[in-house]
Amino acid sequence: MKAINIKNAHQEFKKYLSENKRSLSTIVAYSKDIEQLVSFLKELSKEHFHDVTKDDLESFLAKMTKNGYAPKSISRKLNSTRTFYRFLKINEYITDDPSLLVAHPRYQLAAPRILTPTEYRALRDAAGNDHRMFAVIELLLQTGIRIGELAALKISDIQKGQLHIAPYEKHVERVVPLNSRAQEALNRYIKIRPKANSEHLFITKSGKPFLIRNIRTAVERYFRLAEVKNAKVNDLRHTFVSHHLKHGVSLILISKVLGHKRISTTERYLEYVPDRTKENNLLTEL
């Protein structure tokens, strides 16, 4: 077993995440979680991770709960901790993994926010004069792709009648159908897209990639302008799922288009779509 102190292990972990091509947002989130863990272990005068026990980790999560973190956030911190311990074990800094003995807190998933037709039409109207944001919104709504996948799109990913989605983090490569609404929105944007050497589809006026955080901020701004309350970017994906389930599109097809690893992830939406039409394999426009 190799020796490494707690502080250095944290720094090496960030390098490990970067080398494994985790997204910047994932690296920041995991790093913050482990920084909190490291700080807590220092309070316990722990110098090395092979001295850390299951009870220590449970005490850390208990402190996070006392500090006001919700069960879902606590569960995420445990996932970060397990990823960290996996890194420690791979690199032979530890032999045992006490994080696997710690149970996740129980919590109920919140119901997905599904936009009504009136709401997503108002969102379209609000962004109507901004061809770039109109295309962003239309793609998210009509294809159900993730915001990270949209930000990573290259011009070459636009193919006849379909969109190529490259592997993103741990999500699979796939091809997503492009309906006429999405295609028209893309065509309008491409006509006014700034001339630049960047291969990214969505770029800024200076030709730099349109970053995830800026896309999210811009979409939420149009939600406010459209007076659509309590909505987030991912709700466009929820709305895509709900619309197609309601219209009877098969779970297998929807799951494949969304890039879900397990069909059970798609199935959980069924309780929010009580009235389904006869099952079919035809994607429709919103």
C-alpha positions as a Markdown table, in Angstrom:
| # | Residue | x | y | z |
|---|---|---|---|---|
| 1 | Met | 0.0 | 0.0 | 0.0 |
| 2 | Lys | 1.3 | 3.4 | -1.0 |
| 3 | Ala | 1.4 | 6.3 | 1.4 |
| 4 | Ile | -0.3 | 9.6 | 0.7 |
| 5 | Asn | -1.7 | 12.2 | 3.1 |
| 6 | Ile | -5.2 | 13.5 | 3.0 |
| 7 | Lys | -4.5 | 16.9 | 1.4 |
| 8 | Asn | -2.4 | 15.4 | -1.4 |
| 9 | Ala | -5.0 | 12.7 | -2.1 |
| 10 | His | -7.5 | 15.5 | -2.7 |
| 11 | Gln | -5.3 | 17.2 | -5.3 |
| 12 | Glu | -4.5 | 13.9 | -7.0 |
| 13 | Phe | -8.2 | 13.1 | -7.1 |
| 14 | Lys | -8.9 | 16.2 | -9.1 |
| 15 | Lys | -6.2 | 15.2 | -11.6 |
| 16 | Tyr | -7.7 | 11.8 | -11.8 |
| 17 | Leu | -11.1 | 13.2 | -12.7 |
| 18 | Ser | -9.6 | 15.5 | -15.4 |
| 19 | Glu | -7.6 | 12.6 | -16.9 |
| 20 | Asn | -10.8 | 10.5 | -17.1 |
| 21 | Lys | -12.5 | 13.3 | -19.1 |
| 22 | Arg | -15.1 | 14.2 | -16.5 |
| 23 | Ser | -16.9 | 17.4 | -17.3 |
| 24 | Leu | -15.8 | 20.7 | -15.6 |
| 25 | Ser | -19.1 | 20.8 | -13.6 |
| 26 | Thr | -18.5 | 17.3 | -12.3 |
| 27 | Ile | -14.9 | 18.0 | -11.3 |
| 28 | Val | -16.0 | 21.2 | -9.5 |
| 29 | Ala | -18.9 | 19.4 | -7.7 |
| 30 | Tyr | -16.9 | 16.3 | -6.6 |
| 31 | Ser | -13.9 | 18.4 | -5.6 |
| 32 | Lys | -16.1 | 20.6 | -3.4 |
| 33 | Asp | -17.6 | 17.5 | -1.7 |
| 34 | Ile | -14.2 | 16.0 | -1.0 |
| 35 | Glu | -12.9 | 19.3 | 0.2 |
| 36 | Gln | -15.6 | 19.3 | 2.8 |
| 37 | Leu | -14.7 | 15.7 | 3.7 |
| 38 | Val | -11.0 | 16.5 | 4.0 |
| 39 | Ser | -11.8 | 19.5 | 6.2 |
| 40 | Phe | -14.0 | 17.3 | 8.5 |
| 41 | Leu | -11.3 | 14.6 | 8.7 |
| 42 | Lys | -8.7 | 17.3 | 9.7 |
| 43 | Glu | -11.0 | 18.1 | 12.7 |
| 44 | Leu | -10.8 | 14.5 | 13.7 |
| 45 | Ser | -7.0 | 14.7 | 13.3 |
| 46 | Lys | -6.9 | 12.1 | 10.6 |
| 47 | Glu | -3.7 | 12.1 | 8.5 |
| 48 | His | -4.3 | 9.2 | 6.1 |
| 49 | Phe | -7.3 | 7.7 | 4.5 |
| 50 | His | -6.4 | 4.2 | 5.7 |
| 51 | Asp | -7.2 | 5.5 | 9.2 |
| 52 | Val | -10.7 | 6.6 | 8.2 |
| 53 | Thr | -13.5 | 4.4 | 9.3 |
| 54 | Lys | -17.2 | 3.8 | 8.4 |
| 55 | Asp | -18.2 | 5.7 | 11.6 |
| 56 | Asp | -16.0 | 8.7 | 10.5 |
| 57 | Leu | -17.8 | 8.9 | 7.1 |
| 58 | Glu | -21.2 | 8.5 | 8.8 |
| 59 | Ser | -20.3 | 11.3 | 11.2 |
| 60 | Phe | -19.3 | 13.5 | 8.2 |
| 61 | Leu | -22.7 | 13.0 | 6.5 |
| 62 | Ala | -24.5 | 13.6 | 9.8 |
| 63 | Lys | -22.7 | 16.9 | 10.1 |
| 64 | Met | -23.8 | 17.8 | 6.6 |
| 65 | Thr | -27.4 | 17.0 | 7.6 |
| 66 | Lys | -27.0 | 19.2 | 10.7 |
| 67 | Asn | -25.7 | 22.0 | 8.5 |
| 68 | Gly | -28.9 | 22.0 | 6.5 |
| 69 | Tyr | -28.1 | 19.8 | 3.5 |
| 70 | Ala | -31.1 | 17.9 | 2.0 |
| 71 | Pro | -31.1 | 14.1 | 1.8 |
| 72 | Lys | -30.6 | 14.3 | -2.0 |
| 73 | Ser | -27.5 | 16.4 | -1.5 |
| 74 | Ile | -26.2 | 14.1 | 1.2 |
| 75 | Ser | -26.7 | 11.2 | -1.2 |
| 76 | Arg | -24.7 | 13.0 | -3.9 |
| 77 | Lys | -21.9 | 13.6 | -1.3 |
| 78 | Leu | -21.8 | 9.9 | -0.6 |
| 79 | Asn | -21.5 | 9.2 | -4.3 |
| 80 | Ser | -18.6 | 11.7 | -4.5 |
| 81 | Thr | -17.0 | 9.9 | -1.6 |
| 82 | Arg | -17.4 | 6.5 | -3.2 |
| 83 | Thr | -15.8 | 7.8 | -6.4 |
| 84 | Phe | -13.0 | 9.2 | -4.4 |
| 85 | Tyr | -12.4 | 5.9 | -2.5 |
| 86 | Arg | -12.5 | 4.1 | -5.8 |
| 87 | Phe | -9.7 | 6.4 | -7.0 |
| 88 | Leu | -7.8 | 5.7 | -3.7 |
| 89 | Lys | -8.1 | 1.9 | -4.1 |
| 90 | Ile | -7.1 | 1.9 | -7.8 |
| 91 | Asn | -4.0 | 3.7 | -6.9 |
| 92 | Glu | -3.3 | 1.4 | -3.9 |
| 93 | Tyr | -3.5 | 4.1 | -1.3 |
| 94 | Ile | -6.0 | 2.0 | 0.6 |
| 95 | Thr | -6.9 | -1.7 | 0.8 |
| 96 | Asp | -10.4 | -1.4 | 2.3 |
| 97 | Asp | -13.3 | 0.9 | 1.2 |
| 98 | Pro | -15.5 | 1.9 | 4.2 |
| 99 | Ser | -17.7 | 4.1 | 2.0 |
| 100 | Leu | -19.4 | 1.0 | 0.6 |
| 101 | Leu | -20.6 | 0.2 | 4.1 |
| 102 | Val | -22.4 | 3.6 | 4.4 |
| 103 | Ala | -26.1 | 3.6 | 3.4 |
| 104 | His | -27.6 | 6.3 | 1.3 |
| 105 | Pro | -30.3 | 8.4 | 3.0 |
| 106 | Arg | -33.8 | 7.8 | 1.7 |
| 107 | Tyr | -35.6 | 10.5 | -0.1 |
| 108 | Gln | -38.4 | 10.9 | -2.7 |
| 109 | Leu | -37.6 | 12.2 | -6.1 |
| 110 | Ala | -39.5 | 15.4 | -6.8 |
| 111 | Ala | -42.1 | 15.2 | -9.6 |
| 112 | Pro | -40.7 | 16.5 | -12.9 |
| 113 | Arg | -41.7 | 20.0 | -13.9 |
| 114 | Ile | -43.6 | 19.5 | -17.2 |
| 115 | Leu | -44.4 | 22.6 | -19.3 |
| 116 | Thr | -47.9 | 23.0 | -20.6 |
| 117 | Pro | -48.3 | 23.8 | -24.3 |
| 118 | Thr | -49.2 | 27.3 | -23.3 |
| 119 | Glu | -45.9 | 27.7 | -21.4 |
| 120 | Tyr | -43.6 | 26.3 | -24.1 |
| 121 | Arg | -45.3 | 28.4 | -26.8 |
| 122 | Ala | -44.8 | 31.5 | -24.6 |
| 123 | Leu | -41.2 | 30.5 | -24.3 |
| 124 | Arg | -40.9 | 30.3 | -28.1 |
| 125 | Asp | -42.5 | 33.6 | -28.5 |
| 126 | Ala | -40.2 | 35.3 | -26.0 |
| 127 | Ala | -37.1 | 34.0 | -27.8 |
| 128 | Gly | -38.5 | 34.5 | -31.3 |
| 129 | Asn | -36.2 | 37.4 | -32.3 |
| 130 | Asp | -33.0 | 35.7 | -30.9 |
| 131 | His | -32.3 | 33.0 | -33.6 |
| 132 | Arg | -29.5 | 31.4 | -31.5 |
| 133 | Met | -31.6 | 31.0 | -28.4 |
| 134 | Phe | -34.7 | 30.0 | -30.3 |
| 135 | Ala | -32.6 | 27.2 | -31.9 |
| 136 | Val | -31.2 | 26.2 | -28.5 |
| 137 | Ile | -34.7 | 26.1 | -27.0 |
| 138 | Glu | -36.2 | 24.2 | -29.9 |
| 139 | Leu | -33.5 | 21.6 | -30.0 |
| 140 | Leu | -33.8 | 20.9 | -26.2 |
| 141 | Leu | -37.6 | 20.7 | -26.5 |
| 142 | Gln | -37.9 | 18.7 | -29.8 |
| 143 | Thr | -35.0 | 16.2 | -29.2 |
| 144 | Gly | -34.8 | 15.9 | -25.4 |
| 145 | Ile | -31.0 | 16.1 | -25.4 |
| 146 | Arg | -29.1 | 17.2 | -22.3 |
| 147 | Ile | -27.8 | 20.7 | -22.0 |
| 148 | Gly | -24.2 | 19.4 | -21.9 |
| 149 | Glu | -24.8 | 17.4 | -25.1 |
| 150 | Leu | -26.2 | 20.5 | -26.8 |
| 151 | Ala | -23.2 | 22.6 | -25.7 |
| 152 | Ala | -20.8 | 20.0 | -27.2 |
| 153 | Leu | -22.5 | 19.8 | -30.6 |
| 154 | Lys | -20.3 | 20.4 | -33.6 |
| 155 | Ile | -21.5 | 21.6 | -37.0 |
| 156 | Ser | -20.7 | 18.2 | -38.4 |
| 157 | Asp | -23.2 | 16.6 | -36.0 |
| 158 | Ile | -26.1 | 18.0 | -38.0 |
| 159 | Gln | -26.9 | 15.3 | -40.5 |
| 160 | Lys | -29.8 | 14.9 | -42.8 |
| 161 | Gly | -32.9 | 14.4 | -40.7 |
| 162 | Gln | -30.9 | 13.6 | -37.6 |
| 163 | Leu | -28.5 | 14.8 | -35.0 |
| 164 | His | -25.3 | 12.9 | -34.0 |
| 165 | Ile | -24.8 | 13.0 | -30.2 |
| 166 | Ala | -21.2 | 12.3 | -29.3 |
| 167 | Pro | -20.4 | 10.4 | -26.0 |
| 168 | Tyr | -20.8 | 12.9 | -23.1 |
| 169 | Glu | -19.3 | 12.0 | -19.7 |
| 170 | Lys | -20.8 | 8.5 | -19.2 |
| 171 | His | -23.6 | 8.9 | -21.6 |
| 172 | Val | -23.7 | 6.9 | -24.8 |
| 173 | Glu | -23.2 | 8.0 | -28.4 |
| 174 | Arg | -26.4 | 8.0 | -30.3 |
| 175 | Val | -28.4 | 9.5 | -33.2 |
| 176 | Val | -31.5 | 11.6 | -32.5 |
| 177 | Pro | -34.2 | 12.4 | -35.1 |
| 178 | Leu | -34.5 | 16.0 | -36.1 |
| 179 | Asn | -38.1 | 17.0 | -36.8 |
| 180 | Ser | -39.0 | 20.0 | -39.1 |
| 181 | Arg | -39.4 | 22.5 | -36.3 |
| 182 | Ala | -35.9 | 21.7 | -34.9 |
| 183 | Gln | -34.4 | 21.7 | -38.4 |
| 184 | Glu | -36.0 | 25.1 | -39.4 |
| 185 | Ala | -34.8 | 26.6 | -36.1 |
| 186 | Leu | -31.2 | 25.4 | -36.8 |
| 187 | Asn | -31.3 | 26.6 | -40.4 |
| 188 | Arg | -32.3 | 30.1 | -39.3 |
| 189 | Tyr | -29.5 | 30.2 | -36.7 |
| 190 | Ile | -26.8 | 28.9 | -39.1 |
| 191 | Lys | -27.6 | 31.7 | -41.5 |
| 192 | Ile | -26.7 | 34.3 | -38.8 |
| 193 | Arg | -24.1 | 32.3 | -37.0 |
| 194 | Pro | -20.9 | 34.4 | -36.6 |
| 195 | Lys | -18.1 | 33.5 | -39.0 |
| 196 | Ala | -15.5 | 31.6 | -36.9 |
| 197 | Asn | -13.0 | 28.8 | -37.1 |
| 198 | Ser | -14.8 | 27.0 | -34.1 |
| 199 | Glu | -16.3 | 23.6 | -34.9 |
| 200 | His | -18.9 | 24.2 | -32.1 |
| 201 | Leu | -22.4 | 24.7 | -33.4 |
| 202 | Phe | -23.4 | 27.2 | -30.8 |
| 203 | Ile | -20.9 | 30.0 | -30.3 |
| 204 | Thr | -20.7 | 33.5 | -29.0 |
| 205 | Lys | -20.3 | 36.7 | -31.1 |
| 206 | Ser | -16.6 | 36.4 | -30.6 |
| 207 | Gly | -16.6 | 32.9 | -32.0 |
| 208 | Lys | -16.0 | 31.1 | -28.6 |
| 209 | Pro | -18.1 | 28.0 | -27.6 |
| 210 | Phe | -21.4 | 28.9 | -25.9 |
| 211 | Leu | -20.8 | 27.4 | -22.5 |
| 212 | Ile | -23.2 | 25.3 | -20.4 |
| 213 | Arg | -23.5 | 27.9 | -17.7 |
| 214 | Asn | -24.2 | 30.7 | -20.1 |
| 215 | Ile | -26.8 | 28.6 | -22.0 |
| 216 | Arg | -28.6 | 27.8 | -18.8 |
| 217 | Thr | -28.6 | 31.5 | -17.7 |
| 218 | Ala | -29.9 | 32.6 | -21.1 |
| 219 | Val | -32.7 | 30.0 | -21.2 |
| 220 | Glu | -33.8 | 30.9 | -17.7 |
| 221 | Arg | -33.8 | 34.5 | -18.7 |
| 222 | Tyr | -36.4 | 33.7 | -21.4 |
| 223 | Phe | -38.4 | 31.7 | -19.0 |
| 224 | Arg | -38.7 | 34.9 | -16.9 |
| 225 | Leu | -39.6 | 37.0 | -20.0 |
| 226 | Ala | -42.2 | 34.4 | -20.9 |
| 227 | Glu | -43.5 | 34.5 | -17.3 |
| 228 | Val | -43.1 | 30.7 | -17.0 |
| 229 | Lys | -42.7 | 30.2 | -13.3 |
| 230 | Asn | -40.4 | 27.7 | -11.5 |
| 231 | Ala | -38.9 | 26.3 | -14.7 |
| 232 | Lys | -35.4 | 25.2 | -15.4 |
| 233 | Val | -33.5 | 24.1 | -18.5 |
| 234 | Asn | -33.9 | 20.3 | -17.8 |
| 235 | Asp | -37.7 | 20.8 | -17.7 |
| 236 | Leu | -37.6 | 21.0 | -21.5 |
| 237 | Arg | -36.3 | 17.4 | -21.5 |
| 238 | His | -39.0 | 16.4 | -19.0 |
| 239 | Thr | -41.6 | 18.0 | -21.3 |
| 240 | Phe | -40.2 | 16.1 | -24.3 |
| 241 | Val | -40.6 | 12.8 | -22.4 |
| 242 | Ser | -44.1 | 13.6 | -21.2 |
| 243 | His | -45.4 | 14.7 | -24.6 |
| 244 | His | -44.2 | 11.5 | -26.3 |
| 245 | Leu | -45.4 | 9.2 | -23.6 |
| 246 | Lys | -48.8 | 10.9 | -23.7 |
| 247 | His | -48.9 | 10.3 | -27.5 |
| 248 | Gly | -48.2 | 6.6 | -27.1 |
| 249 | Val | -44.6 | 6.5 | -28.2 |
| 250 | Ser | -43.0 | 3.3 | -26.9 |
| 251 | Leu | -40.8 | 3.4 | -23.8 |
| 252 | Ile | -38.0 | 1.6 | -25.7 |
| 253 | Leu | -37.8 | 4.3 | -28.4 |
| 254 | Ile | -38.0 | 7.2 | -26.0 |
| 255 | Ser | -35.3 | 5.6 | -23.8 |
| 256 | Lys | -33.1 | 5.1 | -26.8 |
| 257 | Val | -33.5 | 8.7 | -28.0 |
| 258 | Leu | -32.9 | 10.1 | -24.5 |
| 259 | Gly | -29.8 | 8.0 | -24.0 |
| 260 | His | -31.1 | 6.4 | -20.8 |
| 261 | Lys | -29.0 | 3.4 | -19.6 |
| 262 | Arg | -32.0 | 1.8 | -18.0 |
| 263 | Ile | -35.6 | 1.8 | -19.3 |
| 264 | Ser | -36.7 | 2.1 | -15.6 |
| 265 | Thr | -35.4 | 5.7 | -15.8 |
| 266 | Thr | -37.9 | 6.4 | -18.5 |
| 267 | Glu | -40.7 | 4.3 | -16.9 |
| 268 | Arg | -40.8 | 6.6 | -13.8 |
| 269 | Tyr | -42.4 | 9.3 | -16.0 |
| 270 | Leu | -45.4 | 7.1 | -16.6 |
| 271 | Glu | -47.1 | 8.0 | -13.3 |
| 272 | Tyr | -47.1 | 11.7 | -14.4 |
| 273 | Val | -48.8 | 10.8 | -17.8 |
| 274 | Pro | -52.1 | 9.1 | -16.8 |
| 275 | Asp | -53.7 | 9.2 | -20.2 |
| 276 | Arg | -51.7 | 7.5 | -22.9 |
| 277 | Thr | -52.9 | 6.8 | -26.5 |
| 278 | Lys | -52.3 | 3.5 | -28.3 |
| 279 | Glu | -48.6 | 2.6 | -28.3 |
| 280 | Asn | -46.6 | 3.5 | -31.5 |
| 281 | Asn | -43.1 | 4.3 | -32.6 |
| 282 | Leu | -43.8 | 7.7 | -34.1 |
| 283 | Leu | -42.1 | 10.8 | -32.6 |
| 284 | Thr | -44.2 | 13.9 | -33.0 |
| 285 | Glu | -43.6 | 17.7 | -32.8 |
| 286 | Leu | -44.3 | 19.8 | -29.8 |
